[in-house]
């Protein structure tokens, strides 16, 4: 796979303490940063896109990877969740922490297939 684009995003769950919600918001933030039509530029179908999603949160096991995948209407998506991000305690320990997720999206294509 030839990597053609990397984009970054950040998402939060302010009150619910929901790691999946923060991850999904981070993915959407990264997607909204670009409008590059890579598939058309290289003569591929959108379904040929290979998308790698790296998510950093304090509790990686709490992210529902299938919910993250639903954000993408096309492409072959690999979601990897790592320890990272940030949990910010609420004042005086009231309720859930604010969850911050960091996201990196990498988009590429199998360029060999395009040539032959």
GUKOL-761792 format. One record per residue: x, y, z of N, C-alpha, C in turn. Coordinates in Angstrom, 3 decimals, decimal comma, padded with zeros to 6 digits, always signed. Layout:
BEGIN
{n_c1: X	n_c2: Y	n_c3: Z	ca_c1: X	ca_c2: Y	ca_c3: Z	c_c1: X	c_c2: Y	c_c3: Z} $
...
***
This chain:
BEGIN
{n_c1: +000,832	n_c2: -001,178	n_c3: +000,000	ca_c1: +000,000	ca_c2: +000,000	ca_c3: +000,000	c_c1: +000,879	c_c2: +001,245	c_c3: +000,000} $
{n_c1: +000,505	n_c2: +002,192	n_c3: -000,804	ca_c1: +001,202	ca_c2: +003,482	ca_c3: -000,846	c_c1: +000,400	c_c2: +004,496	c_c3: -000,047} $
{n_c1: +001,000	n_c2: +005,022	n_c3: +001,012	ca_c1: +000,328	ca_c2: +006,020	ca_c3: +001,854	c_c1: +000,341	c_c2: +007,365	c_c3: +001,133} $
{n_c1: -000,847	n_c2: +007,958	n_c3: +000,993	ca_c1: -000,972	ca_c2: +009,212	ca_c3: +000,264	c_c1: -001,427	c_c2: +010,379	c_c3: +001,124} $
{n_c1: -002,064	n_c2: +010,101	n_c3: +002,249	ca_c1: -002,624	ca_c2: +011,176	ca_c3: +003,049	c_c1: -002,629	c_c2: +010,778	c_c3: +004,517} $
{n_c1: -002,246	n_c2: +011,701	n_c3: +005,373	ca_c1: -002,376	ca_c2: +011,517	ca_c3: +006,814	c_c1: -003,073	c_c2: +012,759	c_c3: +007,352} $
{n_c1: -004,093	n_c2: +012,545	n_c3: +008,145	ca_c1: -004,834	ca_c2: +013,661	ca_c3: +008,739	c_c1: -005,038	c_c2: +013,369	c_c3: +010,214} $
{n_c1: -005,152	n_c2: +014,429	n_c3: +011,019	ca_c1: -005,246	ca_c2: +014,292	ca_c3: +012,459	c_c1: -006,518	c_c2: +014,938	c_c3: +012,990} $
{n_c1: -007,020	n_c2: +014,394	n_c3: +014,087	ca_c1: -008,207	ca_c2: +014,953	ca_c3: +014,711	c_c1: -008,192	c_c2: +014,725	c_c3: +016,206} $
{n_c1: -009,094	n_c2: +015,420	n_c3: +016,884	ca_c1: -009,247	ca_c2: +015,276	ca_c3: +018,323	c_c1: -010,731	c_c2: +015,290	c_c3: +018,631} $
{n_c1: -011,159	n_c2: +014,380	n_c3: +019,498	ca_c1: -012,553	ca_c2: +014,320	ca_c3: +019,888	c_c1: -012,687	c_c2: +014,191	c_c3: +021,390} $
{n_c1: -013,828	n_c2: +014,627	n_c3: +021,898	ca_c1: -014,054	ca_c2: +014,579	ca_c3: +023,335	c_c1: -015,414	c_c2: +013,993	c_c3: +023,680} $
{n_c1: -015,497	n_c2: +013,491	n_c3: +024,867	ca_c1: -016,765	ca_c2: +013,171	ca_c3: +025,525	c_c1: -016,725	c_c2: +013,987	c_c3: +026,805} $
{n_c1: -017,449	n_c2: +015,090	n_c3: +026,811	ca_c1: -017,308	ca_c2: +016,068	ca_c3: +027,886	c_c1: -017,857	c_c2: +015,611	c_c3: +029,227} $
{n_c1: -019,007	n_c2: +014,926	n_c3: +029,212	ca_c1: -019,647	ca_c2: +014,590	ca_c3: +030,484	c_c1: -019,947	c_c2: +013,102	c_c3: +030,666} $
{n_c1: -020,095	n_c2: +012,378	n_c3: +029,581	ca_c1: -020,528	ca_c2: +010,976	ca_c3: +029,674	c_c1: -019,397	c_c2: +010,002	c_c3: +029,978} $
{n_c1: -018,174	n_c2: +010,415	n_c3: +029,787	ca_c1: -017,059	ca_c2: +009,494	ca_c3: +029,995	c_c1: -017,054	c_c2: +008,369	c_c3: +028,980} $
{n_c1: -017,457	n_c2: +008,684	n_c3: +027,741	ca_c1: -017,654	ca_c2: +007,672	ca_c3: +026,702	c_c1: -016,464	c_c2: +007,686	c_c3: +025,729} $
{n_c1: -015,630	n_c2: +006,664	n_c3: +025,827	ca_c1: -014,435	ca_c2: +006,586	ca_c3: +024,984	c_c1: -014,789	c_c2: +006,419	c_c3: +023,509} $
{n_c1: -015,827	n_c2: +005,669	n_c3: +023,223	ca_c1: -016,244	ca_c2: +005,487	ca_c3: +021,828	c_c1: -016,722	c_c2: +006,807	c_c3: +021,246} $
{n_c1: -017,523	n_c2: +007,552	n_c3: +021,987	ca_c1: -018,010	ca_c2: +008,845	ca_c3: +021,508	c_c1: -016,839	c_c2: +009,787	c_c3: +021,215} $
{n_c1: -015,859	n_c2: +009,837	n_c3: +022,097	ca_c1: -014,691	ca_c2: +010,684	ca_c3: +021,878	c_c1: -013,924	c_c2: +010,233	c_c3: +020,634} $
{n_c1: -013,766	n_c2: +008,920	n_c3: +020,441	ca_c1: -013,054	ca_c2: +008,396	ca_c3: +019,275	c_c1: -013,785	c_c2: +008,732	c_c3: +017,980} $
{n_c1: -015,093	n_c2: +008,547	n_c3: +017,960	ca_c1: -015,886	ca_c2: +008,852	ca_c3: +016,763	c_c1: -015,789	c_c2: +010,339	c_c3: +016,443} $
{n_c1: -015,874	n_c2: +011,177	n_c3: +017,438	ca_c1: -015,763	ca_c2: +012,620	ca_c3: +017,215	c_c1: -014,371	c_c2: +012,990	c_c3: +016,695} $
{n_c1: -013,345	n_c2: +012,314	n_c3: +017,181	ca_c1: -011,991	ca_c2: +012,556	ca_c3: +016,686	c_c1: -011,840	c_c2: +012,158	c_c3: +015,230} $
{n_c1: -012,447	n_c2: +011,025	n_c3: +014,850	ca_c1: -012,411	ca_c2: +010,583	ca_c3: +013,450	c_c1: -013,126	c_c2: +011,602	c_c3: +012,571} $
{n_c1: -014,300	n_c2: +012,043	n_c3: +012,991	ca_c1: -015,043	ca_c2: +013,036	ca_c3: +012,208	c_c1: -014,268	c_c2: +014,340	c_c3: +012,094} $
{n_c1: -013,609	n_c2: +014,736	n_c3: +013,157	ca_c1: -012,783	ca_c2: +015,947	ca_c3: +013,130	c_c1: -011,684	c_c2: +015,819	c_c3: +012,080} $
{n_c1: -011,018	n_c2: +014,671	n_c3: +012,048	ca_c1: -009,960	ca_c2: +014,446	ca_c3: +011,058	c_c1: -010,522	c_c2: +014,438	c_c3: +009,630} $
{n_c1: -011,663	n_c2: +013,817	n_c3: +009,441	ca_c1: -012,266	ca_c2: +013,762	ca_c3: +008,105	c_c1: -012,678	c_c2: +015,137	c_c3: +007,611} $
{n_c1: -013,152	n_c2: +015,961	n_c3: +008,492	ca_c1: -013,638	ca_c2: +017,286	ca_c3: +008,094	c_c1: -012,496	c_c2: +018,229	c_c3: +007,760} $
{n_c1: -011,260	n_c2: +017,833	n_c3: +008,044	ca_c1: -010,110	ca_c2: +018,678	ca_c3: +007,727	c_c1: -009,686	c_c2: +018,600	c_c3: +006,265} $
{n_c1: -010,224	n_c2: +017,671	n_c3: +005,523	ca_c1: -009,773	ca_c2: +017,544	ca_c3: +004,139	c_c1: -010,943	c_c2: +017,293	c_c3: +003,202} $
{n_c1: -010,725	n_c2: +017,629	n_c3: +001,973	ca_c1: -011,714	ca_c2: +017,333	ca_c3: +000,932	c_c1: -011,002	c_c2: +016,865	c_c3: -000,329} $
{n_c1: -009,914	n_c2: +016,151	n_c3: -000,142	ca_c1: -009,133	ca_c2: +015,653	ca_c3: -001,270	c_c1: -009,810	c_c2: +014,424	c_c3: -001,857} $
{n_c1: -009,998	n_c2: +014,414	n_c3: -003,139	ca_c1: -010,646	ca_c2: +013,297	ca_c3: -003,830	c_c1: -009,575	c_c2: +012,348	c_c3: -004,378} $
{n_c1: -008,937	n_c2: +011,629	n_c3: -003,490	ca_c1: -007,819	ca_c2: +010,771	ca_c3: -003,877	c_c1: -008,225	c_c2: +009,673	c_c3: -004,839} $
{n_c1: -009,362	n_c2: +009,055	n_c3: -004,612	ca_c1: -009,767	ca_c2: +007,944	ca_c3: -005,480	c_c1: -009,869	c_c2: +008,410	c_c3: -006,923} $
{n_c1: -010,568	n_c2: +009,492	n_c3: -007,142	ca_c1: -010,745	ca_c2: +010,006	ca_c3: -008,503	c_c1: -009,415	c_c2: +010,464	c_c3: -009,106} $
{n_c1: -008,572	n_c2: +011,065	n_c3: -008,285	ca_c1: -007,288	ca_c2: +011,570	ca_c3: -008,755	c_c1: -006,418	c_c2: +010,463	c_c3: -009,347} $
{n_c1: -006,476	n_c2: +009,264	n_c3: -008,729	ca_c1: -005,642	ca_c2: +008,154	ca_c3: -009,178	c_c1: -006,407	c_c2: +007,103	c_c3: -009,973} $
{n_c1: -007,660	n_c2: +007,360	n_c3: -010,288	ca_c1: -008,438	ca_c2: +006,435	ca_c3: -011,098	c_c1: -008,933	c_c2: +005,201	c_c3: -010,362} $
{n_c1: -009,104	n_c2: +005,294	n_c3: -009,070	ca_c1: -009,598	ca_c2: +004,184	ca_c3: -008,266	c_c1: -011,070	c_c2: +004,379	c_c3: -007,932} $
{n_c1: -011,687	n_c2: +003,293	n_c3: -007,506	ca_c1: -013,011	ca_c2: +003,370	ca_c3: -006,904	c_c1: -012,824	c_c2: +003,766	c_c3: -005,437} $
{n_c1: -013,803	n_c2: +004,433	n_c3: -004,867	ca_c1: -013,707	ca_c2: +004,805	ca_c3: -003,455	c_c1: -013,586	c_c2: +003,573	c_c3: -002,560} $
{n_c1: -014,168	n_c2: +002,470	n_c3: -002,987	ca_c1: -014,089	ca_c2: +001,232	ca_c3: -002,203	c_c1: -012,663	c_c2: +000,687	c_c3: -002,141} $
{n_c1: -011,766	n_c2: +001,155	n_c3: -003,037	ca_c1: -010,378	ca_c2: +000,708	ca_c3: -003,048	c_c1: -009,518	c_c2: +001,392	c_c3: -001,992} $
{n_c1: -010,027	n_c2: +002,452	n_c3: -001,381	ca_c1: -009,254	ca_c2: +003,178	ca_c3: -000,375	c_c1: -008,940	c_c2: +002,266	c_c3: +000,799} $
{n_c1: -007,716	n_c2: +002,360	n_c3: +001,267	ca_c1: -007,309	ca_c2: +001,646	ca_c3: +002,480	c_c1: -007,101	c_c2: +002,693	c_c3: +003,556} $
{n_c1: -007,908	n_c2: +002,603	n_c3: +004,582	ca_c1: -007,909	ca_c2: +003,607	ca_c3: +005,636	c_c1: -007,449	c_c2: +002,959	c_c3: +006,931} $
{n_c1: -006,388	n_c2: +003,512	n_c3: +007,496	ca_c1: -005,918	ca_c2: +003,063	ca_c3: +008,797	c_c1: -006,247	c_c2: +004,157	c_c3: +009,800} $
{n_c1: -006,928	n_c2: +003,777	n_c3: +010,858	ca_c1: -007,336	ca_c2: +004,720	ca_c3: +011,896	c_c1: -006,598	c_c2: +004,350	c_c3: +013,174} $
{n_c1: -005,759	n_c2: +005,252	n_c3: +013,654	ca_c1: -005,074	ca_c2: +005,060	ca_c3: +014,932	c_c1: -005,700	c_c2: +006,011	c_c3: +015,937} $
{n_c1: -006,161	n_c2: +005,452	n_c3: +017,057	ca_c1: -006,857	ca_c2: +006,217	ca_c3: +018,086	c_c1: -006,095	c_c2: +006,064	c_c3: +019,392} $
{n_c1: -005,851	n_c2: +007,179	n_c3: +020,064	ca_c1: -005,214	ca_c2: +007,148	ca_c3: +021,370	c_c1: -006,184	c_c2: +007,595	c_c3: +022,448} $
{n_c1: -006,468	n_c2: +006,714	n_c3: +023,401	ca_c1: -007,312	ca_c2: +007,022	ca_c3: +024,561	c_c1: -006,714	c_c2: +006,334	c_c3: +025,787} $
{n_c1: -007,123	n_c2: +006,783	n_c3: +026,959	ca_c1: -006,600	ca_c2: +006,216	ca_c3: +028,196	c_c1: -007,078	c_c2: +004,786	c_c3: +028,449} $
{n_c1: -008,237	n_c2: +004,411	n_c3: +027,911	ca_c1: -008,765	ca_c2: +003,052	ca_c3: +028,100	c_c1: -009,098	c_c2: +002,454	c_c3: +026,735} $
{n_c1: -008,103	n_c2: +001,942	n_c3: +026,023	ca_c1: -008,329	ca_c2: +001,435	ca_c3: +024,667	c_c1: -009,413	c_c2: +000,365	c_c3: +024,566} $
{n_c1: -009,558	n_c2: -000,468	n_c3: +025,575	ca_c1: -010,560	ca_c2: -001,536	ca_c3: +025,525	c_c1: -011,993	c_c2: -001,008	c_c3: +025,585} $
{n_c1: -012,161	n_c2: +000,253	n_c3: +025,963	ca_c1: -013,499	ca_c2: +000,836	ca_c3: +026,087	c_c1: -014,014	c_c2: +001,412	c_c3: +024,770} $
{n_c1: -013,216	n_c2: +001,366	n_c3: +023,707	ca_c1: -013,639	ca_c2: +001,888	ca_c3: +022,401	c_c1: -014,277	c_c2: +000,772	c_c3: +021,591} $
{n_c1: -015,484	n_c2: +000,998	n_c3: +021,122	ca_c1: -016,198	ca_c2: +000,062	ca_c3: +020,248	c_c1: -015,736	c_c2: +000,317	c_c3: +018,812} $
{n_c1: -014,842	n_c2: -000,528	n_c3: +018,343	ca_c1: -014,229	ca_c2: -000,371	ca_c3: +017,021	c_c1: -015,278	c_c2: -000,402	c_c3: +015,912} $
{n_c1: -016,308	n_c2: -001,194	n_c3: +016,066	ca_c1: -017,351	ca_c2: -001,272	ca_c3: +015,027	c_c1: -018,099	c_c2: +000,055	c_c3: +014,895} $
{n_c1: -018,297	n_c2: +000,752	n_c3: +015,997	ca_c1: -018,941	ca_c2: +002,075	ca_c3: +015,932	c_c1: -018,049	c_c2: +003,064	c_c3: +015,187} $
{n_c1: -016,750	n_c2: +002,974	n_c3: +015,393	ca_c1: -015,809	ca_c2: +003,841	ca_c3: +014,685	c_c1: -015,857	c_c2: +003,545	c_c3: +013,188} $
{n_c1: -015,897	n_c2: +002,273	n_c3: +012,812	ca_c1: -015,947	ca_c2: +001,888	ca_c3: +011,392	c_c1: -017,172	c_c2: +002,451	c_c3: +010,680} $
{n_c1: -018,283	n_c2: +002,585	n_c3: +011,399	ca_c1: -019,527	ca_c2: +003,080	ca_c3: +010,798	c_c1: -019,408	c_c2: +004,508	c_c3: +010,274} $
{n_c1: -018,411	n_c2: +005,239	n_c3: +010,721	ca_c1: -018,214	ca_c2: +006,618	ca_c3: +010,259	c_c1: -017,845	c_c2: +006,646	c_c3: +008,773} $
{n_c1: -017,205	n_c2: +005,592	n_c3: +008,284	ca_c1: -016,687	ca_c2: +005,560	ca_c3: +006,917	c_c1: -017,691	c_c2: +004,922	c_c3: +005,969} $
{n_c1: -018,156	n_c2: +005,660	n_c3: +004,963	ca_c1: -019,146	ca_c2: +005,107	ca_c3: +004,041	c_c1: -018,540	c_c2: +004,159	c_c3: +003,001} $
{n_c1: -017,238	n_c2: +004,194	n_c3: +002,837	ca_c1: -016,571	ca_c2: +003,323	ca_c3: +001,869	c_c1: -015,111	c_c2: +003,156	c_c3: +002,268} $
{n_c1: -014,438	n_c2: +002,269	n_c3: +001,572	ca_c1: -013,036	ca_c2: +001,999	ca_c3: +001,856	c_c1: -012,877	c_c2: +000,792	c_c3: +002,764} $
{n_c1: -011,654	n_c2: +000,295	n_c3: +002,804	ca_c1: -011,297	ca_c2: -000,832	ca_c3: +003,659	c_c1: -010,633	c_c2: -000,250	c_c3: +004,904} $
{n_c1: -011,303	n_c2: -000,373	n_c3: +006,036	ca_c1: -010,884	ca_c2: +000,331	ca_c3: +007,246	c_c1: -010,278	c_c2: -000,611	c_c3: +008,274} $
{n_c1: -009,107	n_c2: -000,242	n_c3: +008,757	ca_c1: -008,468	ca_c2: -000,926	ca_c3: +009,878	c_c1: -008,422	c_c2: +000,069	c_c3: +011,033} $
{n_c1: -008,999	n_c2: -000,290	n_c3: +012,165	ca_c1: -009,025	ca_c2: +000,580	ca_c3: +013,344	c_c1: -008,114	c_c2: -000,026	c_c3: +014,404} $
{n_c1: -007,156	n_c2: +000,790	n_c3: +014,868	ca_c1: -006,230	ca_c2: +000,355	ca_c3: +015,910	c_c1: -006,333	c_c2: +001,343	c_c3: +017,071} $
{n_c1: -006,554	n_c2: +000,816	n_c3: +018,260	ca_c1: -006,715	ca_c2: +001,672	ca_c3: +019,433	c_c1: -005,506	c_c2: +001,473	c_c3: +020,352} $
{n_c1: -004,912	n_c2: +002,588	n_c3: +020,754	ca_c1: -003,697	ca_c2: +002,582	ca_c3: +021,564	c_c1: -003,925	c_c2: +003,344	c_c3: +022,862} $
{n_c1: -003,048	n_c2: +003,106	n_c3: +023,816	ca_c1: -003,076	ca_c2: +003,906	ca_c3: +025,039	c_c1: -002,541	c_c2: +005,300	c_c3: +024,708} $
{n_c1: -003,295	n_c2: +006,310	n_c3: +025,065	ca_c1: -002,908	ca_c2: +007,690	ca_c3: +024,794	c_c1: -004,028	c_c2: +008,615	c_c3: +025,219} $
{n_c1: -004,198	n_c2: +009,700	n_c3: +024,490	ca_c1: -005,271	ca_c2: +010,622	ca_c3: +024,811	c_c1: -005,117	c_c2: +011,187	c_c3: +026,210} $
{n_c1: -006,243	n_c2: +011,624	n_c3: +026,784	ca_c1: -006,196	ca_c2: +012,247	ca_c3: +028,095	c_c1: -007,555	c_c2: +012,153	c_c3: +028,762} $
{n_c1: -007,562	n_c2: +011,819	n_c3: +030,024	ca_c1: -008,766	ca_c2: +011,886	ca_c3: +030,856	c_c1: -008,589	c_c2: +013,082	c_c3: +031,783} $
{n_c1: -009,551	n_c2: +013,982	n_c3: +031,789	ca_c1: -009,481	ca_c2: +015,168	ca_c3: +032,624	c_c1: -010,552	c_c2: +015,053	c_c3: +033,705} $
{n_c1: -010,126	n_c2: +015,000	n_c3: +034,951	ca_c1: -011,068	ca_c2: +014,840	ca_c3: +036,063	c_c1: -011,988	c_c2: +016,056	c_c3: +036,159} $
{n_c1: -013,223	n_c2: +015,781	n_c3: +036,501	ca_c1: -014,200	ca_c2: +016,850	ca_c3: +036,727	c_c1: -013,870	c_c2: +017,537	c_c3: +038,059} $
{n_c1: -014,286	n_c2: +018,798	n_c3: +038,201	ca_c1: -014,002	ca_c2: +019,498	ca_c3: +039,461	c_c1: -014,520	c_c2: +018,711	c_c3: +040,668} $
{n_c1: -013,683	n_c2: +018,578	n_c3: +041,654	ca_c1: -014,028	ca_c2: +017,911	ca_c3: +042,908	c_c1: -014,538	c_c2: +016,490	c_c3: +042,704} $
{n_c1: -014,126	n_c2: +015,838	n_c3: +041,609	ca_c1: -014,487	ca_c2: +014,454	ca_c3: +041,360	c_c1: -015,943	c_c2: +014,218	c_c3: +041,017} $
{n_c1: -016,661	n_c2: +015,243	n_c3: +040,592	ca_c1: -018,089	ca_c2: +015,111	ca_c3: +040,278	c_c1: -018,281	c_c2: +014,425	c_c3: +038,928} $
{n_c1: -018,960	n_c2: +013,304	n_c3: +038,894	ca_c1: -019,308	ca_c2: +012,636	ca_c3: +037,643	c_c1: -018,118	c_c2: +012,044	c_c3: +036,916} $
{n_c1: -018,326	n_c2: +011,761	n_c3: +035,638	ca_c1: -017,302	ca_c2: +011,151	ca_c3: +034,795	c_c1: -016,240	c_c2: +012,159	c_c3: +034,383} $
{n_c1: -015,066	n_c2: +011,664	n_c3: +034,085	ca_c1: -014,001	ca_c2: +012,514	ca_c3: +033,547	c_c1: -014,347	c_c2: +012,937	c_c3: +032,131} $
{n_c1: -013,749	n_c2: +014,043	n_c3: +031,697	ca_c1: -013,819	ca_c2: +014,415	ca_c3: +030,284	c_c1: -012,783	c_c2: +013,575	c_c3: +029,558} $
{n_c1: -013,198	n_c2: +012,923	n_c3: +028,499	ca_c1: -012,337	ca_c2: +012,032	ca_c3: +027,724	c_c1: -011,863	c_c2: +012,762	c_c3: +026,471} $
{n_c1: -010,564	n_c2: +012,711	n_c3: +026,207	ca_c1: -010,008	ca_c2: +013,270	ca_c3: +024,977	c_c1: -009,351	c_c2: +012,146	c_c3: +024,183} $
{n_c1: -009,733	n_c2: +012,030	n_c3: +022,919	ca_c1: -009,153	ca_c2: +011,022	ca_c3: +022,024	c_c1: -008,370	c_c2: +011,722	c_c3: +020,927} $
{n_c1: -007,175	n_c2: +011,236	n_c3: +020,646	ca_c1: -006,376	ca_c2: +011,712	ca_c3: +019,526	c_c1: -006,470	c_c2: +010,694	c_c3: +018,407} $
{n_c1: -006,611	n_c2: +011,187	n_c3: +017,164	ca_c1: -006,831	ca_c2: +010,308	ca_c3: +016,020	c_c1: -005,879	c_c2: +010,675	c_c3: +014,885} $
{n_c1: -005,335	n_c2: +009,659	n_c3: +014,235	ca_c1: -004,574	ca_c2: +009,831	ca_c3: +012,998	c_c1: -005,201	c_c2: +008,924	c_c3: +011,943} $
{n_c1: -005,577	n_c2: +009,515	n_c3: +010,813	ca_c1: -006,128	ca_c2: +008,756	ca_c3: +009,678	c_c1: -005,073	c_c2: +008,689	c_c3: +008,591} $
{n_c1: -004,824	n_c2: +007,504	n_c3: +008,101	ca_c1: -003,915	ca_c2: +007,325	ca_c3: +006,980	c_c1: -004,708	c_c2: +006,711	c_c3: +005,833} $
{n_c1: -004,607	n_c2: +007,328	n_c3: +004,656	ca_c1: -005,335	ca_c2: +006,839	ca_c3: +003,487	c_c1: -004,329	c_c2: +006,494	c_c3: +002,397} $
{n_c1: -004,533	n_c2: +005,339	n_c3: +001,782	ca_c1: -003,646	ca_c2: +004,912	ca_c3: +000,711	c_c1: -004,355	c_c2: +003,967	c_c3: -000,240} $
{n_c1: -003,598	n_c2: +003,531	n_c3: -001,256	ca_c1: -004,113	ca_c2: +002,608	ca_c3: -002,262	c_c1: -003,040	c_c2: +001,588	c_c3: -002,594} $
{n_c1: -003,472	n_c2: +000,463	n_c3: -003,101	ca_c1: -002,565	ca_c2: -000,530	ca_c3: -003,646	c_c1: -002,206	c_c2: -000,041	c_c3: -005,047} $
{n_c1: -001,129	n_c2: +000,709	n_c3: -005,164	ca_c1: -000,773	ca_c2: +001,370	ca_c3: -006,434	c_c1: -000,369	c_c2: +000,379	c_c3: -007,523} $
{n_c1: +000,126	n_c2: -000,791	n_c3: -007,147	ca_c1: +000,504	ca_c2: -001,802	ca_c3: -008,138	c_c1: -000,687	c_c2: -002,187	c_c3: -008,992} $
{n_c1: -001,859	n_c2: -002,314	n_c3: -008,356	ca_c1: -003,051	ca_c2: -002,714	ca_c3: -009,062	c_c1: -003,444	c_c2: -001,699	c_c3: -010,134} $
{n_c1: -003,173	n_c2: -000,433	n_c3: -009,882	ca_c1: -003,528	ca_c2: +000,619	ca_c3: -010,836	c_c1: -002,663	c_c2: +000,530	c_c3: -012,093} $
{n_c1: -001,426	n_c2: +000,044	n_c3: -011,945	ca_c1: -000,510	ca_c2: -000,001	ca_c3: -013,079	c_c1: -000,671	c_c2: -001,257	c_c3: -013,921} $
{n_c1: -001,241	n_c2: -002,265	n_c3: -013,371	ca_c1: -001,225	ca_c2: -003,483	ca_c3: -014,148	c_c1: -002,286	c_c2: -004,393	c_c3: -013,757} $
***
